[in-house]
Amino acid sequence: MSENEHITIGVTKTESSVKQQYYADWLMAGDPSVTVKLLSADKSNAADLDRCDGLLLSGGVDIHPDFYGSEELDYENKPDTFKPDRDHFEIAAYH
């Protein structure tokens, strides 16, 4: 990478600010040419992905089973709540 190149990585919002910072720290890892852009359904900023060189889908709450065609809504370790807005946002960002 040349001295003038700059890389922006879009990272979807996780539910923990501590984990969010881990993602940013890992991606930047002392490299001043890397910037992390937070993408989230809360900010409705999916269009910012067009200015990113890459995308990291962060971990978090399980995807609602409707999104992968399962009718099983009661399973071991099921979260108390799902985040369908986040699911829609991240699926759109991936595509």
Protein Blocks (a to p, Z undefined) as FASTA:
>chain_A
ZZkbccdddddddfbfklmmmmmmmmnnopakbccddddfklopmkmmmmpcbdcddddd
dddfklnopabfbdghiafbdcfklmmmmmmmmZZ
